[in-house]
Amino acid sequence: MGQSDFLIEVEDLKKWFYPKQSLIGRRKAPLRAVDGISFSIKKGTSIGIAGESGCGKTTTGKLLLKLYDATEGSFKFDGVEMNSGMTKQELKDFRRKAQLMFQNPYEALNPRYTIYQSLQEPLIIHKYGTKEVRRKKIINMLEKVRLTPVESYLHKFPHQLSGGQLQRVVLARSLVVDPLFLVADEPVSMLDVSVRAGVLNLMREVTSTMGLTTVYISHDLSLIKYLCEETVIMYLGSIVEKGPTDKILFSPMHPYTMALISAVPSSDPDVELKELNINNSITSADNIPDGCKFQDRCPYAQEICFKQEPLLQKTKNDHFVACHFSEEIGGKQYENRLCSTRSYG
Protein backbone atom coordinates (compact mmCIF):
# COMPACT_ATOMS: atom_id res chain seq x y z
CA MET A 1 0.00 0.00 0.00
CA GLY A 2 1.20 3.49 -0.83
CA GLN A 3 1.40 6.49 1.50
CA SER A 4 -0.29 9.05 -0.76
CA ASP A 5 -3.32 11.09 0.42
CA PHE A 6 -4.80 10.39 -3.02
CA LEU A 7 -6.03 6.97 -4.04
CA ILE A 8 -6.18 7.91 -7.74
CA GLU A 9 -3.63 10.18 -9.49
CA VAL A 10 -3.93 10.65 -13.24
CA GLU A 11 -1.48 12.75 -15.24
CA ASP A 12 -1.83 13.45 -18.98
CA LEU A 13 -3.61 10.13 -19.52
CA LYS A 14 -4.44 9.17 -23.11
CA LYS A 15 -6.25 6.31 -24.79
CA TRP A 16 -6.16 6.35 -28.59
CA PHE A 17 -7.69 3.59 -30.68
CA TYR A 18 -5.98 2.87 -33.99
CA PRO A 19 -8.37 1.51 -36.65
CA LYS A 20 -7.17 -0.93 -39.28
CA GLN A 21 -6.21 0.25 -42.72
CA SER A 22 -9.22 0.87 -44.97
CA LEU A 23 -10.02 -1.14 -48.11
CA ILE A 24 -8.58 1.60 -50.36
CA GLY A 25 -5.27 1.59 -48.53
CA ARG A 26 -5.74 4.67 -46.37
CA ARG A 27 -5.00 4.51 -42.68
CA LYS A 28 -7.68 6.34 -40.76
CA ALA A 29 -6.86 8.88 -38.05
CA PRO A 30 -6.72 7.47 -34.52
CA LEU A 31 -9.82 7.72 -32.37
CA ARG A 32 -8.73 9.97 -29.49
CA ALA A 33 -11.20 8.66 -26.90
CA VAL A 34 -9.23 10.07 -23.94
CA ASP A 35 -6.85 12.82 -24.94
CA GLY A 36 -4.57 13.92 -22.11
CA ILE A 37 -6.54 14.24 -18.86
CA SER A 38 -5.22 14.96 -15.36
CA PHE A 39 -7.00 14.75 -12.00
CA SER A 40 -6.66 13.25 -8.52
CA ILE A 41 -9.16 11.68 -6.11
CA LYS A 42 -8.62 11.80 -2.36
CA LYS A 43 -9.18 8.62 -0.39
CA GLY A 44 -12.75 8.16 0.78
CA THR A 45 -14.22 10.83 -1.50
CA SER A 46 -16.46 10.66 -4.56
CA ILE A 47 -16.12 12.30 -7.95
CA GLY A 48 -18.56 12.54 -10.84
CA ILE A 49 -17.59 12.42 -14.53
CA ALA A 50 -20.22 13.94 -16.81
CA GLY A 51 -20.69 14.75 -20.48
CA GLU A 52 -22.53 13.69 -23.61
CA SER A 53 -22.26 10.22 -25.11
CA GLY A 54 -18.90 10.00 -26.88
CA CYS A 55 -17.10 12.41 -24.55
CA GLY A 56 -14.77 9.70 -23.18
CA LYS A 57 -16.15 9.25 -19.66
CA THR A 58 -16.72 5.47 -19.89
CA THR A 59 -13.28 4.95 -21.46
CA THR A 60 -11.81 6.93 -18.56
CA GLY A 61 -13.56 4.59 -16.12
CA LYS A 62 -12.14 1.55 -17.92
CA LEU A 63 -8.64 3.05 -17.77
CA LEU A 64 -9.00 3.55 -14.01
CA LEU A 65 -9.93 -0.13 -13.67
CA LYS A 66 -7.12 -1.35 -15.95
CA LEU A 67 -9.63 -2.78 -18.41
CA TYR A 68 -7.69 -0.73 -20.97
CA ASP A 69 -3.98 0.01 -20.99
CA ALA A 70 -3.24 3.70 -21.50
CA THR A 71 -1.64 4.85 -24.75
CA GLU A 72 0.33 7.49 -22.85
CA GLY A 73 0.40 9.15 -19.45
CA SER A 74 0.64 8.20 -15.80
CA PHE A 75 -1.92 6.45 -13.59
CA LYS A 76 -1.10 5.86 -9.91
CA PHE A 77 -3.24 3.83 -7.52
CA ASP A 78 -2.49 4.54 -3.85
CA GLY A 79 0.86 6.00 -4.85
CA VAL A 80 1.88 3.00 -7.00
CA GLU A 81 2.29 3.38 -10.76
CA MET A 82 -0.11 1.15 -12.69
CA ASN A 83 1.88 0.32 -15.82
CA SER A 84 1.25 -2.14 -18.63
CA GLY A 85 4.06 -4.40 -17.36
CA MET A 86 2.20 -5.60 -14.26
CA THR A 87 2.41 -9.31 -13.48
CA LYS A 88 -0.75 -11.46 -13.43
CA GLN A 89 -0.67 -11.57 -9.63
CA GLU A 90 -0.24 -7.80 -9.34
CA LEU A 91 -3.15 -7.28 -11.69
CA LYS A 92 -5.28 -9.78 -9.75
CA ASP A 93 -4.50 -7.97 -6.48
CA PHE A 94 -5.51 -4.69 -8.11
CA ARG A 95 -8.75 -6.25 -9.40
CA ARG A 96 -9.82 -7.02 -5.84
CA LYS A 97 -9.16 -3.45 -4.73
CA ALA A 98 -10.88 -1.80 -7.71
CA GLN A 99 -14.39 -2.87 -8.69
CA LEU A 100 -16.99 -1.91 -11.30
CA MET A 101 -20.73 -1.55 -10.79
CA PHE A 102 -22.28 -2.30 -14.17
CA GLN A 103 -24.91 -0.14 -15.86
CA ASN A 104 -27.26 -2.94 -16.91
CA PRO A 105 -28.00 -5.40 -14.07
CA TYR A 106 -29.84 -7.73 -16.46
CA GLU A 107 -26.64 -8.32 -18.46
CA ALA A 108 -24.20 -8.13 -15.54
CA LEU A 109 -25.33 -11.38 -13.91
CA ASN A 110 -25.06 -14.92 -15.28
CA PRO A 111 -28.68 -16.08 -15.80
CA ARG A 112 -27.67 -19.67 -14.89
CA TYR A 113 -26.22 -18.64 -11.52
CA THR A 114 -28.27 -18.16 -8.38
CA ILE A 115 -27.69 -14.96 -6.42
CA TYR A 116 -25.57 -16.93 -3.97
CA GLN A 117 -23.39 -18.31 -6.77
CA SER A 118 -22.97 -14.86 -8.33
CA LEU A 119 -21.69 -13.39 -5.06
CA GLN A 120 -19.61 -16.46 -4.26
CA GLU A 121 -17.67 -16.40 -7.55
CA PRO A 122 -15.43 -13.35 -6.82
CA LEU A 123 -14.72 -14.69 -3.33
CA ILE A 124 -13.55 -18.01 -4.80
CA ILE A 125 -11.42 -16.25 -7.43
CA HIS A 126 -9.67 -14.20 -4.75
CA LYS A 127 -9.37 -17.19 -2.37
CA TYR A 128 -11.40 -15.51 0.35
CA GLY A 129 -11.69 -17.75 3.43
CA THR A 130 -13.43 -21.09 3.83
CA LYS A 131 -16.82 -22.05 2.41
CA GLU A 132 -18.53 -21.14 5.69
CA VAL A 133 -16.68 -17.79 5.92
CA ARG A 134 -17.75 -17.00 2.35
CA ARG A 135 -21.38 -17.84 3.14
CA LYS A 136 -21.37 -15.51 6.16
CA LYS A 137 -19.79 -12.77 4.04
CA ILE A 138 -22.47 -13.12 1.34
CA ILE A 139 -25.30 -13.04 3.90
CA ASN A 140 -23.80 -9.97 5.56
CA MET A 141 -23.47 -8.16 2.21
CA LEU A 142 -27.05 -8.92 1.14
CA GLU A 143 -28.24 -7.54 4.47
CA LYS A 144 -26.13 -4.44 3.89
CA VAL A 145 -27.83 -3.76 0.54
CA ARG A 146 -31.27 -4.30 2.12
CA LEU A 147 -32.19 -7.60 0.44
CA THR A 148 -33.94 -9.18 3.39
CA PRO A 149 -34.89 -11.73 4.49
CA VAL A 150 -31.66 -12.98 2.92
CA GLU A 151 -32.81 -16.63 2.73
CA SER A 152 -35.53 -15.68 0.24
CA TYR A 153 -32.93 -14.29 -2.22
CA LEU A 154 -29.95 -16.66 -1.93
CA HIS A 155 -31.24 -19.35 -4.28
CA LYS A 156 -33.23 -17.22 -6.70
CA PHE A 157 -32.11 -16.62 -10.29
CA PRO A 158 -31.77 -13.13 -11.85
CA HIS A 159 -34.99 -13.43 -13.88
CA GLN A 160 -36.92 -13.84 -10.63
CA LEU A 161 -35.94 -10.40 -9.32
CA SER A 162 -36.95 -6.86 -10.24
CA GLY A 163 -34.54 -4.33 -11.76
CA GLY A 164 -34.05 -2.54 -8.44
CA GLN A 165 -33.34 -5.81 -6.64
CA LEU A 166 -30.88 -6.87 -9.33
CA GLN A 167 -28.99 -3.59 -9.08
CA ARG A 168 -28.65 -4.16 -5.34
CA VAL A 169 -27.25 -7.63 -6.11
CA VAL A 170 -24.76 -6.07 -8.56
CA LEU A 171 -23.72 -3.56 -5.88
CA ALA A 172 -23.33 -6.38 -3.35
CA ARG A 173 -21.17 -8.38 -5.75
CA SER A 174 -18.93 -5.33 -6.33
CA LEU A 175 -18.44 -4.81 -2.61
CA VAL A 176 -18.23 -8.40 -1.37
CA VAL A 177 -14.42 -8.54 -1.81
CA ASP A 178 -13.95 -5.36 0.30
CA PRO A 179 -12.55 -3.08 -2.42
CA LEU A 180 -10.97 0.34 -1.91
CA PHE A 181 -12.24 1.84 -5.16
CA LEU A 182 -15.55 1.63 -7.01
CA VAL A 183 -16.49 2.85 -10.48
CA ALA A 184 -20.26 3.11 -10.99
CA ASP A 185 -21.11 3.55 -14.67
CA GLU A 186 -24.62 5.02 -15.03
CA PRO A 187 -25.70 3.03 -11.94
CA VAL A 188 -29.43 3.77 -12.15
CA SER A 189 -30.06 4.58 -15.82
CA MET A 190 -31.75 1.20 -16.42
CA LEU A 191 -34.10 1.57 -13.45
CA ASP A 192 -37.55 3.09 -13.13
CA VAL A 193 -37.55 6.58 -11.65
CA SER A 194 -39.58 5.29 -8.69
CA VAL A 195 -36.74 3.03 -7.48
CA ARG A 196 -33.72 5.18 -8.37
CA ALA A 197 -33.77 7.23 -5.18
CA GLY A 198 -33.72 4.10 -2.99
CA VAL A 199 -30.73 2.61 -4.82
CA LEU A 200 -28.79 5.89 -4.77
CA ASN A 201 -29.47 6.48 -1.07
CA LEU A 202 -28.23 2.95 -0.43
CA MET A 203 -25.06 3.51 -2.49
CA ARG A 204 -24.36 6.75 -0.66
CA GLU A 205 -24.77 5.08 2.73
CA VAL A 206 -22.81 1.91 1.96
CA THR A 207 -19.86 3.60 0.25
CA SER A 208 -19.61 6.10 3.11
CA THR A 209 -19.74 3.35 5.75
CA MET A 210 -17.05 1.34 3.95
CA GLY A 211 -14.88 4.42 3.30
CA LEU A 212 -14.81 3.77 -0.45
CA THR A 213 -13.32 6.08 -3.03
CA THR A 214 -15.94 6.29 -5.76
CA VAL A 215 -16.25 7.48 -9.35
CA TYR A 216 -19.76 8.00 -10.71
CA ILE A 217 -20.02 8.15 -14.50
CA SER A 218 -23.30 9.74 -15.52
CA HIS A 219 -25.09 12.17 -17.80
CA ASP A 220 -27.51 12.88 -14.94
CA LEU A 221 -26.32 16.07 -13.23
CA SER A 222 -28.91 15.68 -10.47
CA LEU A 223 -27.31 12.35 -9.53
CA ILE A 224 -23.84 13.91 -9.53
CA LYS A 225 -25.08 16.86 -7.47
CA TYR A 226 -26.46 14.47 -4.84
CA LEU A 227 -23.60 11.95 -4.62
CA CYS A 228 -20.34 13.65 -5.62
CA GLU A 229 -18.05 16.05 -3.82
CA GLU A 230 -16.15 16.94 -6.99
CA THR A 231 -17.14 16.94 -10.64
CA VAL A 232 -15.24 16.56 -13.91
CA ILE A 233 -16.87 17.70 -17.18
CA MET A 234 -15.48 15.98 -20.28
CA TYR A 235 -15.79 16.87 -23.96
CA LEU A 236 -14.17 14.93 -26.82
CA GLY A 237 -11.69 13.17 -24.56
CA SER A 238 -10.59 16.29 -22.67
CA ILE A 239 -11.52 17.85 -19.35
CA VAL A 240 -13.11 21.25 -19.96
CA GLU A 241 -14.03 21.97 -16.33
CA LYS A 242 -13.39 20.39 -12.93
CA GLY A 243 -13.71 21.34 -9.30
CA PRO A 244 -16.05 21.15 -6.30
CA THR A 245 -19.51 20.01 -7.42
CA ASP A 246 -21.32 23.05 -6.06
CA LYS A 247 -18.97 25.38 -7.95
CA ILE A 248 -19.31 23.45 -11.20
CA LEU A 249 -23.10 23.10 -11.13
CA PHE A 250 -24.11 26.41 -9.56
CA SER A 251 -21.47 28.68 -11.11
CA PRO A 252 -20.23 27.01 -14.32
CA MET A 253 -17.42 28.73 -16.19
CA HIS A 254 -17.41 26.79 -19.47
CA PRO A 255 -20.17 27.18 -22.11
CA TYR A 256 -20.40 23.39 -22.53
CA THR A 257 -21.12 22.94 -18.82
CA MET A 258 -23.72 25.70 -19.07
CA ALA A 259 -25.39 23.91 -21.97
CA LEU A 260 -25.51 20.62 -20.02
CA ILE A 261 -27.08 22.36 -17.03
CA SER A 262 -29.58 24.27 -19.14
CA ALA A 263 -30.81 20.97 -20.60
CA VAL A 264 -31.81 19.62 -17.17
CA PRO A 265 -35.63 19.70 -16.88
CA SER A 266 -37.24 21.46 -13.94
CA SER A 267 -39.96 19.99 -11.75
CA ASP A 268 -41.32 23.50 -11.08
CA PRO A 269 -43.62 24.68 -13.90
CA ASP A 270 -43.34 28.30 -12.73
CA VAL A 271 -39.58 28.46 -13.21
CA GLU A 272 -38.62 30.25 -16.41
CA LEU A 273 -35.70 28.41 -17.97
CA LYS A 274 -33.16 30.14 -20.14
CA GLU A 275 -31.46 27.61 -22.36
CA LEU A 276 -28.03 27.97 -23.91
CA ASN A 277 -28.36 26.76 -27.47
CA ILE A 278 -25.38 24.93 -28.91
CA ASN A 279 -25.00 23.93 -32.54
CA ASN A 280 -24.81 20.52 -34.21
CA SER A 281 -23.92 17.34 -32.33
CA ILE A 282 -20.65 16.17 -30.79
CA THR A 283 -17.81 15.81 -33.30
CA SER A 284 -16.27 12.40 -33.92
CA ALA A 285 -13.16 11.70 -31.85
CA ASP A 286 -11.25 10.81 -35.03
CA ASN A 287 -11.90 14.23 -36.57
CA ILE A 288 -11.02 16.72 -33.83
CA PRO A 289 -10.52 20.31 -35.06
CA ASP A 290 -7.56 22.56 -34.28
CA GLY A 291 -7.96 25.07 -31.49
CA CYS A 292 -10.78 24.63 -28.98
CA LYS A 293 -12.59 21.31 -29.40
CA PHE A 294 -15.91 23.01 -28.65
CA GLN A 295 -15.43 25.78 -31.24
CA ASP A 296 -17.97 24.57 -33.83
CA ARG A 297 -20.79 24.42 -31.27
CA CYS A 298 -19.98 27.33 -28.97
CA PRO A 299 -22.14 30.48 -29.25
CA TYR A 300 -19.28 32.55 -27.82
CA ALA A 301 -16.49 31.34 -30.16
CA GLN A 302 -14.10 34.00 -31.50
CA GLU A 303 -11.05 33.95 -33.75
CA ILE A 304 -8.61 32.71 -31.09
CA CYS A 305 -10.85 29.69 -30.42
CA PHE A 306 -10.21 28.36 -33.94
CA LYS A 307 -6.43 28.70 -33.63
CA GLN A 308 -5.39 28.01 -30.05
CA GLU A 309 -6.58 25.26 -27.73
CA PRO A 310 -7.32 26.67 -24.26
CA LEU A 311 -5.42 25.14 -21.35
CA LEU A 312 -7.15 23.87 -18.22
CA GLN A 313 -6.35 26.65 -15.74
CA LYS A 314 -7.26 27.35 -12.14
CA THR A 315 -9.65 30.26 -11.58
CA LYS A 316 -10.51 30.21 -7.86
CA ASN A 317 -11.43 27.81 -5.06
CA ASP A 318 -9.89 24.80 -6.88
CA HIS A 319 -12.14 25.49 -9.87
CA PHE A 320 -10.41 24.69 -13.20
CA VAL A 321 -11.71 25.59 -16.66
CA ALA A 322 -10.42 25.36 -20.25
CA CYS A 323 -11.94 28.37 -22.02
CA HIS A 324 -10.43 31.58 -23.43
CA PHE A 325 -13.41 33.65 -22.28
CA SER A 326 -14.50 31.94 -19.06
CA GLU A 327 -14.16 35.12 -16.96
CA GLU A 328 -16.46 37.06 -19.31
CA ILE A 329 -19.20 34.46 -19.77
CA GLY A 330 -19.00 32.17 -16.76
CA GLY A 331 -20.96 31.89 -13.57
CA LYS A 332 -23.65 34.47 -14.35
CA GLN A 333 -26.75 33.18 -16.10
CA TYR A 334 -26.85 29.69 -14.64
CA GLU A 335 -25.73 30.00 -11.02
CA ASN A 336 -29.24 29.26 -9.69
CA ARG A 337 -30.28 26.85 -12.45
CA LEU A 338 -30.08 23.60 -10.49
CA CYS A 339 -31.87 24.95 -7.42
CA SER A 340 -35.21 23.94 -8.93
CA THR A 341 -34.25 20.65 -10.54
CA ARG A 342 -35.28 17.28 -9.21
CA SER A 343 -33.05 15.87 -6.50
CA TYR A 344 -32.55 12.43 -5.02
CA GLY A 345 -32.23 13.84 -1.53
N, C-alpha and C positions, 0 to 999 in steps of 0.2 A: 504494500500500500504506500502511496506517495504522501507527502506532507503538505501539499498545496491546499490553499483555502478554496480553490476551484476544483470541482469534479471534472468539468469539461472545459478545455481550452482549445480553441480553433483559430488558426492563423493562416490567412490567405489560402483557404481550402478550395480546391477545384475538382470538378468531376466532368470531364469531357468524354462524350461517346463518339467513336470514330466509325461511321458507316462504311460498308464495303463499297468497292468501286462499282460505278453504275454500268449498265449494259453497253453504253457507248464509250466507255473507257475513261470517263471523268470521275475523279475522286471528289465526293461531296465534302462540303465544309463540316468540321466537327460540330456536334450538338453540345453547346456549352450549358449544360444543365445547371451546374453550380460553378460560378465564375469568379472565385477569389473572395470568399467571405471570412470575416473574423469576428468572433465573439467568445465570451466566457460565461459559465454558469456556476454560481456559488453552490456549495454543498447544501442540500436540503431545501433549495428554492425551486421555483417553477418558472418556465419561460414559454411564451407562445410564439409560434412562427405562422404568419398569415400572408395571404396573397392569393391571386387568381390561380386557377388551374394552369399548370405550365410554368409557374414562377420558380420552381426548384425546391419547394419546401419538403416534399416527400423524399426526394433524392438526398437532401440534407439529412433527414432522419435516418435514411439507410446508411449514409456515411458514418453517422454517429454510432451506429450499431455494428459497424464493420461488415454490413451486407454488401457494400461496395468498397473497393480500395480506391483511395483518392488518386487523381491524376497528378496533382501537385499539392503542396502545402503541408501544414503540421496539424496533427490532432493528438492532444494529450488527454488521457483519462486518469484522473487522480495523480497528476504529475508525471505519468509515465507515457512516453511516446508510443502511439499505436501505429506501427509501420507495417508495410506489406510483408515483411520477413518474419512475422511471428510464427512460432512453432504451433503445432496442432493443440498441444496442451495449454499453451498461453492463450490461444484463441478460445478454447473451451472454457478456461477460467474466466475470461472476459465475458463470454456468453451468459454465464450464470449471473454476473454482476449487472449486465445491461439487457433489459428485456423490452419486447415490443407488445403493445396492446393493439390488436388488429382492428381495422375499420369495420369489416363485415363479419359478425359473429357466426353467421350461417356457413361461411366458407372457412373459418378459422379452426373449426373443430372437425375431427374425423367422424363421419356419421356412423361408423361401425364401432366406435368406442363409447362406452358409458362415460358419464361425467367423472366417475372415480378413476377410470383408466386414463382419461385425458389429463387429469391433474397428477396422476401417478407417473406418467411418462417422463416429464422433465426431472423428477426426483430420482428415477432409476438411471437416467442418462448421467446425472451428476453425482451418482453414488451416495445419495442422501440417506443415511441411517438404515435401520432394519425395516422389514415389512411393516411391523407394528408401529414403529416411529413414523414411517411415511403415512400410514393410515391416520394417526393422530394429527399429523401436520395438515392433511387434506381436510379433515373434519374441522379443525381450527380455522382454516382459511375460508371454507364455505360459510362458517358462522360469521366470520369477519365481513364477508360481502353480503350478509343478510339473506342467505339462502337456507332458511330454516322451516321446519325441522330438517336437519341435514340428511337423515335416513331416507327421506322421501325423494331426494335428488341423486344420491350416490349411484344408483343403478339405472337411472333413466338415460335415454339416448337424446342427442341434440334435437331431433325432430319433435320430441315430446315437451319441449320448453318454449316459452315465448321469447321474443327478441330481447326484451329487457333482462330476462333470466339468463339467456345465453351470454349477453355482454358481461354480466356479473361473473359467469363461469370463466370467460376469457380473461377478465381482470384477475380472478383468483389464480388461474394458471400462470399468468405473468408474474405474480407475486409469491407463488408457493416456494420458490427457490431463494427467497430473501435477497432480492437484487438491491443494488445501490442506485440504479438509474433506470428510468422508464420513459419510453417514447410512446405516446398515445396519438395515433394517426386518425384524425376525424373520429373520435371515440363514440360519438352518439349520432352520427349522420344517418345511420341506417335504422334508427329507432323512431317510434312515434313521439311527437312532441310531448304527449302526456306522461311519458316515462323517462324523458331525458333528464329532467331536474333531479329525480331520485338517483339515477346513475351518477350524475356529476357531483351531487352532494356526497355520495358514497366515496367516489374517487378522491375528492378533496379531503375527506376525513381520514381515509385509509393511508393515503400518501403522506399526510401530515403526521399521523401516528407512527408510521414506519420510518420517517425522516428521509423519504425518497427525494432525489433530484429528478425533476420531471420536465419533459418537453411535450407540449401539446401542439400538434399540427392541425390547423383548422382554418376554414374560410369564415367561420362564425365569430365575429368580433365580440358578441355578447358572451360567448363561452370563454374567450380569452380574457375579457374584462373581469369575469367572475373568478377564474382559476389562477391566473398568471400574475406574477409580480413584475415581470419584465416582458417586453414584446419586441419581436423582430419582424419588420415588414420586408418581404422579398419581391423583387421584380426581375424577370429574365435572368435568374441565377445570381443576382447581386442583392445586397442589403441596401435599401434606400433610406431606411429609418430604423432606429433601435433606441431603447431606453426604458425607463419605468412605464408600466402600462398606463397609469393615469395620465402621464405626460403625452404619450403617443396618441391615446384615444380621445382625450379632452382638449389637447392643444397640439394637433398635428402640424408638422412643419413642411412635409412633402406633399405635392399635389396628388400623388397616387394614393397616399394614405387618406387624404381628404375625400377622394373619390370613393374609396372603399367604405369609409364611414357614412358618406352621404347616401350610399345604396342600402344601408340598414333600415328596414321598415320600422315605423313607430307604432306602438300599441295605443297611442293617444290620438284620436281623430282630430283634436283641436290644435295639435302642433303643426305649424306651417314649416314644411321642410324645404330647404334650399339645396338643390342638388348641384354637384359639380360635374358637368358633362365632359366626358373624355371621348376621344374619337376612336373609331375602328375597334379591333380586338387585339389581344396580346400578340406581338410579333413572334415568329418561330425562333427558337434558340439556336438555329443554324444559319440565321440571317440577321444578326444583330448589327444595327447601324453604328456608325462612328458617333462620337460625342455622347450625350446623355441617352441612355437606352429608352427613356420615356418620351423622347422628343416628339415623335410622330403622333402622340396622343395627348400631349400636355397643352392645355389652353393658355399657359403662360410662357411657352417656349419662345426664346429669342435667338439671335444669331449665334451667340456663344454656345448655346445648347447643342447646336448641330456640329460644332467643331471640337469641343473640349468636354470630356467626361468629368462630371463633378465628383470630388472625393468625399468619402464619408467623414464628416468633421463634427467635433463636439460643439454644441451651442451653449447649453447651460444645464445644470442639474443632471449630468450624465445622459443627456439627450443628444443623440447623434443623427445627422441627416446628410444626405447626398443630393444637394440641389443648389444651383447657382443663385437662386432668388428666394431662398427659404425665409430670410429675415423680412422680406417685403410682403410675402403672401401667406406666411404660416401663422397658425395659432389664433386666427381672428374670427373667421366665419363659422367655424365648426367646434369651438371650444365647449359648447353646451349641447352638442348634437346627441351624444349618447345618454344624456340624462333621462330622456323619455323612452329609450328603447327597452325592449323586453329584457329581463334579467333572470338568471337562474337562482338568485338569492331569495 
